[in-house]
Amino acid sequence: MKILVVEDELDLKNSILTFIKQDGFLCEGVSKYEHALEKVNLYEFDCFIIDITLPDGNGLDLINKIKQIQPQAGIIIISAKNSLEDKITGLDLGADDYLTKPFHLAELNSRINSVLRRRFYQGKDEIKLNEMMILPDRHELLIKENKIDLTKREFDLLMYLVTNKEKVITKEAIAEHIWGDDSNSFDNFDFIYTHIKNLRKKISDYGGGDYIKSIYGLGYKFTLE
């Protein structure tokens, strides 16, 4: 799961990034409205954490833009202003939650997981796919009750495909979503095939179905059909 933190307090931004990265999230952070909007237009995120008071713009305006460009993404507002009006406005614009500073990072992490469950897992703690069970909060894959040993990249790849089930995902989109800005340094995306191959083999070795399909010339699709 990929998260963008929009926070102009450098220490707080870095603390948030460090903490939630420990939970396995792929995270990026920006301090300005302009930079956040650039990210929103270029890349896809699963969740946004947004301070509504930014040095060059209003976080509420940013939320409005995000809902137009990436309506499926979750949004959590963080603000030093315990303003009922701002909270109502933010929620009406499509934000999922509002957290007033100061807050415990563990609470923010819990709210992120809650938003992602509602947005992508129908509010459940697990994803059941025939003989497969995915436990997102624990970063685990079970097949016929056997725990499968996946690398972080393999688990992130599986989650990205599953949360976009029945959609064709290009190699470029996979690289950007899983590797973030580092994907710009790759000459080609052949390494995606290796990760897909390894993931398929691990699923197959434990009796899982061949759900990850190669779509020639386009990319990959996760399908139960």
N, C-alpha and C positions, 0 to 999 in steps of 0.2 A: 504494500500500500504506500502511496506517495502523498506527501504532505508539504504544503508551502506555508511557512510561518512569516507573517507580515507584521513586524514589530520594530519600532525605531529605538527602543532601549536596548543597546548592544548587549549588556550583561544578561538581561532577561531573555533576549532572543537566543543567545548562545546556550543559556541554561536549558531552555525548552528543547532546542535541537539536540543537545547532548543527552538529555533525559529520554526523549521519545525514540531516539535512534537505538537506545538500549533495548527497546521493545521490538526492534526489527523493522521499524519504518524507514523508508527512504525519504529523507527530508532535505529541503532547501530553505534558506532564509533570506529575506530582503528587508530593507528598512524604509523604503519609499514607495509611495503610490505608483509612481511612474514605472519603477522596476517591477513591481508586482503585476501591473497591467501587461508589461512585456512578457512576463512568464506565463500569464493566463492565455495570452494570444498565441504563444509558441508551443506550450507544453500542456499535457493533461495531468490533472491531479485528482486524487480521491477525496481529499479534505483540505480545507483552508483554515488557518488560525489567524485571525485578523484583529489588530488593534485599530479602533475606529478613529483615533487621533494620530494622524501622520503628518510629517513636516511639510509635505507638498500636496496634500489632498485629504479627502474624507473617506474613511474606511467604509462608511455606509454607501457612498457612491461606488466604491470598488465592489462591494457585495452585489449591487445592482448589475454591474458589468459581468461579474462572474456568473450570475444566474442566467444571463443571456447567452454566454459563450459556453459554459460548462454546467448546465442545469442539474446534472446527475451528482455533482460533487457536494460533500457535506461542508458546512461552514460553522465555525465556532468563533464568536466575538469575545475578545478579551479587552477590558477597558478599565481605566482608573476611575471613570465616571460611573457612579451607581445611579444612572439616570433612567427612570422608568420610561421616559419618552424615547430615549435612544434604544432601549431594550425592545420596546414595542415596534419601533420603526425597523430595527434590524431583523426581528422575527417576521414581520410582515413582508420584508424584502426577500425572505427565504432562508435566513440563517436558522440553524438547528438548535443552537444553544448560546448562552451569554454568561460569561464568567467575569466577575469583578475582581480587579487587582486589590490587594495581593492575594495570591492563591497558592495552594500546594501543587507542585508539579504532578504528584500522583493523582490528584483529582482531575487535572487537565487530561492526563493520560487515560483515566477511566472514562471521561466524557468523550474523548476521541473514539475509543473502542465502542462506546454506546452509539455514537453517531454512525460509525461504519456498519455496525450490526443492523441498524434501522435502514440505512441506505442500500446496503448490498446483500445482507443475509436475512432479510425479512424479520429482523429483530431477534434472531436466534443466535445461540452461542456456537452452533456448528452448521456445516453445510453438508447435507446428505445427497450423494450422487451415486445411486445404485449401490454397489458394494464398497464405495469409497465414502469416508467421512473426513472432512477437513475441520480442524479446530483452529480458527484464525487467531484467537487470543493467545494460544499456546504454540502457534506456528508448527502444528503437527498434521500429518496425513496418516490416516489409518485405512488399511484395506483388509476387509474381513477380520477386523479387530487386531491386525498386526500393524505396529507402528513402523512407518517407512522412514529410513534415514535419508533425508533430503538436505542438500546444502541450502544456505540462505537464498542464493540466486535461484535455485530450482524451486523452492517454495514460493518465492516472489513471482516467478514466472507462472507457476501453476495458478496462483491467486489472480494474477492479471488475466489469464485466459478464462478462468472460471467466472470471474465477475463480468466478463464480456462474452459470456456463453452465447453460441450461435452467431457471433460476429467474426468476420475475417479481420485479423490483426496483422498488420505489416511487420516485417523485420525491423524497419526503422522505428515504428511505434514501440515495439518491444524493447529495443535497445535504449530508447530515450526514457521509457517508463522505469526500467529496471536499473539502468546505469546512470541516469540523469545527465548532467552536463558532460560527464566523462565520455558519453557516446559520440561527442563531436570529434574525439581524437581517433576514432576507428576508421581505417581505410575502407573496410567493407564489413558486412554483417554475417560473414560465414560462421562466426563463433556461435551465433544464435542456433544454428542447426545442431551443433554439438550439445548445447544445453537441452534442446528439445529431445534429441536422441537419448541422452542420459536419463531424462525425466520419464520418457516413454518406457525405457527398459526397466527402470525401478518399479513403475506401476505394473508392467506386464509380469515381472518376476514374482510378484505377490498375488497374481490372479486378477489384476484390474483390467478393465476393458481398454480398447484402443480408441480413446476419446479425443486425442489431439490429432487433428487432420491437417495434412499439408495441402494448401491450396496453391497449385502451381502458378508461379509468376506473381503471386500476391503476398502470401504469408501463411498464417496458421489459424485454425479455428477449433475451439473446444465444443464438442457436440455429443450428446448422449444417444443420438440416432445411429 
